[in-house]
Amino acid sequence: MSYNTFGRVFRFTTWGESHGPALGAVVDGCPPGLALTEADIQPWLDKRRPGTSRFTTQRQEPDQVRILSGVFEGRTTGTPISLMIENVDQRSKDYSEVALAYRPGHADYAYDAKYGFRDYRGGGRSSARETAARVAAGAVARAVIPEIRIRAYLVELGGDAIDRATFEDAQIDANPFFCPDAAAASRWEKIVDDARKAGSSVGAIVECVAEGVPAGWGAPLYAKLDSELAAACMSINAVKGVEIGDGFAAARLTGETNADAMRPGNDGKPIFLANHAGGVAGGIATGQPVVIRVALKPTSSILTPVETIGRDGQASDIRTKGRHDPCVGIRAAPVVEAMMALVLADQKLLHRAQTGR
């Protein structure tokens, strides 16, 4: 059985392939009466849309979303919300070599091993094109959690990290890298240009912060807020690691250094002196900003020849022609935001179901 659905109360299912006629999502469990139109969804898709700069794939997709069900007179009805995005700029002929041999690092071989055949046109369901449907579903989730501010940005590209001392929120939307450090964004232009010219690719790290998450969301053990976030982000194409708060760096701290010390607040709630835990303790939100970081590998579809085998089992080399992101991590920032929104919407409804508030 294949799984294409994520969530418990607020659930979404994505459908479609990279080179099929369309792709989309069905969102179920959305409360009724929420204001929602296509205009509320489109800005988030525009942030992820390909072809917006020379640093991303030049595939030209308008990514115009259509709401097919679940909304009436601009309000959600409580029934499944069906969203569709048409594919208009496929070039399946670019994948003629991929039909005969596997791209190392890509899901080509794994899909073939599982299903006995595969859609080689752009990778089918393994293509990052699928994430457009997640972003559309994430826009619906945002209508459920208007009290939460979610912001994702790149903190590292090609091994080059930002300087947090010069972090500027306004810079995130001022450059094509979703980078809060103007100097780093300038350096990244050359890194991505050099990778593209060399027929190669580079990886990136995306950080995502959710502010306004109330203390209490989440659950012990099997519905932990941080484990749900980790699962959601690990399901994104090309993601190979997820950190919550300090993540792996916490292993290098002492107990007293890692502790998020608290002092009394005027409203009876604690004032935290640090946020090493990333806003989650015991699987439950503490009321601090929820912080995650997501590591994305270099794009597997590259022009540099790589040793592989064909479907016939014979050794060969492969170079992937076509239009591909030299750094898939750039357009992943809106996707990570969407997955954060989807998890938080689900956790809000779970919390309400259990506690009544």
C-alpha positions as CSV (number, residue, x, y, z in Angstrom):
1,M,0.0,0.0,0.0
2,S,1.3,3.5,-0.9
3,Y,0.6,6.4,1.4
4,N,-0.3,9.8,-0.1
5,T,-2.1,11.3,2.9
6,F,-0.7,13.2,5.9
7,G,-2.4,14.4,9.1
8,R,-4.8,13.1,11.7
9,V,-7.7,15.5,12.0
10,F,-6.7,18.0,9.4
11,R,-5.6,15.7,6.5
12,F,-4.4,16.3,3.0
13,T,-3.8,13.9,0.1
14,T,-1.7,14.9,-2.9
15,W,-2.2,13.5,-6.4
16,G,-0.7,13.8,-9.8
17,E,2.7,13.5,-11.5
18,S,5.4,15.9,-12.7
19,H,4.5,15.5,-16.4
20,G,0.8,14.5,-16.1
21,P,-1.9,16.9,-17.1
22,A,-2.3,18.3,-13.6
23,L,-1.5,17.7,-9.9
24,G,-3.3,18.8,-6.8
25,A,-4.5,18.1,-3.3
26,V,-7.6,17.1,-1.4
27,V,-7.8,18.7,2.1
28,D,-10.2,17.1,4.5
29,G,-11.1,18.0,8.1
30,C,-11.0,21.7,7.5
31,P,-13.5,23.5,9.8
32,P,-16.4,25.2,8.1
33,G,-17.0,28.9,7.8
34,L,-13.4,30.0,7.2
35,A,-12.7,32.7,4.5
36,L,-10.9,31.0,1.6
37,T,-10.6,31.9,-2.1
38,E,-8.1,31.1,-4.8
39,A,-6.6,34.5,-4.2
40,D,-5.7,33.4,-0.7
41,I,-3.8,30.4,-2.0
42,Q,-2.0,31.9,-5.1
43,P,0.6,34.1,-3.3
44,W,2.1,31.1,-1.6
45,L,2.3,29.2,-4.9
46,D,3.9,32.2,-6.5
47,K,6.7,32.0,-4.0
48,R,7.5,28.4,-4.9
49,R,6.8,28.8,-8.7
50,P,9.7,27.7,-11.0
51,G,11.3,30.0,-13.5
52,T,11.3,33.2,-11.4
53,S,15.1,33.7,-11.5
54,R,18.2,32.3,-13.2
55,F,18.9,30.3,-10.0
56,T,16.0,27.9,-10.4
57,T,14.7,25.6,-13.1
58,Q,13.6,27.5,-16.2
59,R,10.4,25.4,-16.5
60,Q,7.7,27.9,-17.0
61,E,4.6,27.0,-14.9
62,P,2.1,29.6,-13.9
63,D,0.9,27.3,-11.1
64,Q,-2.6,28.7,-11.1
65,V,-4.7,27.0,-8.5
66,R,-8.4,26.1,-8.9
67,I,-10.7,25.3,-6.0
68,L,-13.0,22.5,-7.3
69,S,-14.9,21.8,-4.1
70,G,-15.3,22.5,-0.4
71,V,-15.8,26.3,-0.7
72,F,-19.0,28.2,-1.3
73,E,-19.4,31.9,-1.5
74,G,-15.8,32.4,-0.3
75,R,-16.2,30.2,2.8
76,T,-15.2,26.6,3.6
77,T,-18.1,24.3,3.9
78,G,-16.5,21.6,6.1
79,T,-16.4,19.1,3.2
80,P,-13.3,18.0,1.3
81,I,-11.5,20.9,-0.5
82,S,-10.2,19.8,-3.8
83,L,-7.4,21.9,-5.3
84,M,-6.0,21.5,-8.9
85,I,-2.9,23.0,-10.6
86,E,-2.4,22.3,-14.3
87,N,1.0,21.4,-15.8
88,V,1.5,23.4,-18.9
89,D,5.3,23.2,-19.7
90,Q,6.3,19.6,-19.7
91,R,9.2,18.4,-21.9
92,S,9.1,14.6,-21.6
93,K,11.6,14.1,-24.4
94,D,14.3,15.5,-22.1
95,Y,14.0,12.2,-20.1
96,S,14.8,9.7,-22.9
97,E,18.1,8.7,-21.3
98,V,16.4,8.4,-17.9
99,A,14.0,5.9,-19.3
100,L,16.9,3.5,-20.0
101,A,19.2,4.1,-16.9
102,Y,18.9,5.2,-13.3
103,R,20.0,8.6,-11.9
104,P,22.2,7.9,-8.9
105,G,20.9,9.8,-5.9
106,H,17.4,10.0,-7.4
107,A,14.5,7.7,-6.6
108,D,14.6,6.0,-10.1
109,Y,15.9,2.6,-9.0
110,A,14.0,2.6,-5.7
111,Y,10.7,3.2,-7.5
112,D,11.5,0.5,-10.1
113,A,12.4,-2.0,-7.3
114,K,9.1,-1.3,-5.5
115,Y,6.6,-1.1,-8.4
116,G,8.3,-3.0,-11.2
117,F,8.0,0.0,-13.5
118,R,8.2,3.8,-13.1
119,D,7.2,7.1,-14.7
120,Y,10.5,8.4,-15.9
121,R,9.1,11.7,-17.1
122,G,10.5,14.1,-14.6
123,G,10.4,11.3,-12.0
124,G,6.6,11.1,-11.7
125,R,5.6,11.2,-8.1
126,S,9.2,11.5,-6.9
127,S,9.6,14.8,-8.6
128,A,9.7,18.0,-6.4
129,R,6.9,19.2,-8.7
130,E,4.6,17.4,-6.2
131,T,5.4,20.0,-3.6
132,A,3.2,22.6,-5.4
133,A,0.2,20.6,-4.1
134,R,1.6,20.7,-0.6
135,V,2.0,24.5,-0.8
136,A,-1.6,24.8,-1.9
137,A,-2.8,22.6,0.9
138,G,-0.6,24.6,3.3
139,A,-2.4,27.8,2.3
140,V,-5.7,26.2,3.4
141,A,-4.0,25.3,6.7
142,R,-3.0,28.9,7.3
143,A,-6.7,29.8,7.4
144,V,-7.1,27.5,10.4
145,I,-4.2,29.1,12.3
146,P,-4.4,32.8,11.7
147,E,-2.8,33.5,15.0
148,I,0.5,31.9,13.9
149,R,3.2,33.6,11.9
150,I,5.4,31.2,9.9
151,R,8.6,32.3,8.2
152,A,11.2,30.1,6.4
153,Y,14.5,31.2,4.9
154,L,17.8,29.7,3.8
155,V,20.6,29.7,6.4
156,E,23.2,27.8,4.3
157,L,23.8,27.1,0.6
158,G,26.6,25.1,-0.9
159,G,28.3,24.9,2.5
160,D,28.3,28.7,2.9
161,A,26.3,29.9,5.9
162,I,24.7,33.3,6.8
163,D,26.0,35.6,9.5
164,R,23.3,35.7,12.1
165,A,24.7,39.0,13.4
166,T,23.4,40.6,10.2
167,F,20.1,38.8,10.0
168,E,17.4,41.1,8.5
169,D,13.9,39.9,8.1
170,A,13.2,42.3,5.2
171,Q,15.9,40.7,3.2
172,I,14.1,37.4,3.0
173,D,11.8,38.6,0.3
174,A,14.3,41.0,-1.3
175,N,16.5,38.3,-3.0
176,P,15.8,35.0,-4.9
177,F,17.3,32.9,-2.2
178,F,14.9,33.7,0.7
179,C,18.1,34.7,2.5
180,P,18.1,37.0,5.5
181,D,21.7,38.1,5.0
182,A,22.3,40.3,2.0
183,A,26.0,39.6,1.9
184,A,25.4,35.8,1.9
185,A,22.8,36.2,-0.9
186,S,25.4,38.0,-3.0
187,R,27.9,35.2,-2.4
188,W,25.3,32.5,-3.2
189,E,24.7,34.0,-6.7
190,K,28.2,32.9,-7.7
191,I,28.0,29.5,-6.0
192,V,24.8,28.6,-7.8
193,D,26.0,30.1,-11.1
194,D,29.3,28.1,-10.9
195,A,27.4,24.9,-10.1
196,R,25.1,25.4,-13.1
197,K,27.9,26.1,-15.4
198,A,29.8,23.0,-14.2
199,G,26.7,20.9,-14.8
200,S,26.5,20.2,-11.1
201,S,24.3,21.2,-8.1
202,V,24.6,22.2,-4.4
203,G,22.6,21.6,-1.3
204,A,21.1,23.9,1.3
205,I,19.6,24.3,4.8
206,V,16.3,25.9,5.4
207,E,15.3,27.2,8.8
208,C,11.6,27.7,9.6
209,V,10.2,29.6,12.7
210,A,6.6,29.6,13.8
211,E,5.7,32.4,16.3
212,G,2.5,32.5,18.3
213,V,2.1,28.7,18.9
214,P,0.3,28.4,22.2
215,A,1.8,26.3,25.0
216,G,0.0,23.0,25.1
217,W,-0.3,22.1,21.5
218,G,1.1,18.6,20.8
219,A,1.0,15.4,22.7
220,P,3.3,13.0,24.5
221,L,4.8,10.0,22.7
222,Y,3.1,9.2,19.4
223,A,1.7,12.6,18.3
224,K,4.6,14.8,19.5
225,L,4.7,18.2,17.9
226,D,8.3,17.8,17.0
227,S,8.0,14.2,15.7
228,E,5.1,15.3,13.5
229,L,7.2,18.2,12.2
230,A,10.1,15.9,11.6
231,A,8.0,13.4,9.7
232,A,6.3,16.2,7.6
233,C,9.6,17.7,6.6
234,M,11.4,14.4,6.0
235,S,8.6,13.6,3.5
236,I,9.7,16.6,1.3
237,N,11.7,15.6,-1.8
238,A,15.5,15.8,-1.3
239,V,15.3,16.3,2.5
240,K,18.0,14.2,4.3
241,G,17.9,15.7,7.8
242,V,15.7,17.7,10.2
243,E,16.6,19.4,13.4
244,I,14.4,20.8,16.1
245,G,15.8,23.7,18.1
246,D,19.6,23.3,18.6
247,G,19.3,19.8,17.1
248,F,22.6,17.9,16.9
249,A,24.4,20.9,18.5
250,A,22.5,20.1,21.7
251,A,24.6,16.9,22.0
252,R,27.7,19.1,22.5
253,L,26.2,21.2,25.3
254,T,26.1,20.6,29.1
255,G,22.9,20.1,31.0
256,E,22.9,23.6,32.4
257,T,23.8,25.2,29.1
258,N,21.1,23.3,27.2
259,A,18.4,24.0,29.8
260,D,15.9,26.7,28.8
261,A,16.0,28.6,32.1
262,M,12.7,30.2,33.2
263,R,11.8,33.2,35.3
264,P,8.3,34.4,36.5
265,G,6.4,36.5,34.0
266,N,3.8,39.2,34.8
267,D,1.0,37.2,33.4
268,G,1.7,34.0,35.4
269,K,3.5,32.4,32.4
270,P,7.2,31.8,32.4
271,I,9.8,34.0,30.7
272,F,12.3,31.7,28.9
273,L,15.9,32.8,28.9
274,A,16.8,30.6,26.0
275,N,15.2,28.4,23.3
276,H,17.5,25.5,22.8
277,A,14.5,23.1,22.7
278,G,13.0,24.9,19.7
279,G,9.7,25.6,21.4
280,V,8.9,22.0,22.1
281,A,9.4,20.0,25.3
282,G,8.1,16.4,25.8
283,G,6.4,16.7,22.4
284,I,4.3,19.7,23.6
285,A,4.7,23.3,22.6
286,T,6.1,25.6,25.4
287,G,4.8,28.8,23.9
288,Q,8.2,29.8,22.6
289,P,8.8,30.1,18.8
290,V,8.9,26.6,17.2
291,V,12.2,26.3,15.3
292,I,13.1,23.6,12.8
293,R,16.0,23.3,10.3
294,V,15.8,21.1,7.2
295,A,18.8,19.9,5.2
296,L,18.3,19.3,1.4
297,K,20.7,17.3,-0.7
298,P,22.1,18.6,-4.0
299,T,19.8,18.0,-7.0
300,S,20.4,14.5,-8.5
301,S,19.5,15.5,-12.0
302,I,22.8,17.0,-13.3
303,L,24.7,17.3,-16.6
304,T,27.9,15.9,-15.2
305,P,28.2,12.2,-16.2
306,V,27.8,9.8,-13.3
307,E,28.3,6.1,-13.2
308,T,25.2,4.0,-13.1
309,I,23.4,0.9,-14.4
310,G,20.6,0.6,-17.0
311,R,17.4,-1.2,-16.5
312,D,19.1,-4.1,-18.2
313,G,21.6,-4.3,-15.4
314,Q,24.5,-3.2,-17.5
315,A,27.0,-0.5,-16.5
316,S,26.8,2.9,-18.1
317,D,27.1,6.6,-17.5
318,I,24.2,9.1,-17.3
319,R,23.9,12.8,-17.7
320,T,20.5,14.3,-17.1
321,K,19.4,16.8,-19.8
322,G,16.5,19.2,-19.3
323,R,15.7,22.0,-16.9
324,H,16.5,21.4,-13.3
325,D,17.2,23.4,-10.2
326,P,20.9,23.7,-9.5
327,C,19.9,24.0,-5.8
328,V,16.5,22.5,-5.0
329,G,16.8,24.0,-1.5
330,I,16.0,27.5,-2.8
331,R,12.4,26.7,-3.7
332,A,12.0,24.5,-0.6
333,A,11.5,27.4,1.8
334,P,7.8,27.9,0.9
335,V,7.4,24.1,1.0
336,V,8.8,23.9,4.6
337,E,6.5,26.8,5.6
338,A,3.5,24.8,4.1
339,M,4.4,21.6,6.0
340,M,4.8,23.7,9.3
341,A,1.3,25.2,8.7
342,L,-0.2,21.8,7.9
343,V,1.2,20.2,11.1
344,L,0.2,23.1,13.3
345,A,-3.4,23.2,11.9
346,D,-3.7,19.5,12.7
347,Q,-2.3,19.9,16.2
348,K,-4.6,22.9,16.9
349,L,-7.6,20.7,16.0
350,L,-6.3,17.7,18.0
351,H,-5.7,19.9,21.0
352,R,-9.3,21.4,20.7
353,A,-10.7,17.8,20.4
354,Q,-9.0,16.7,23.6
355,T,-9.1,19.7,25.8
356,G,-12.1,21.7,24.4
357,R,-10.1,24.9,24.0
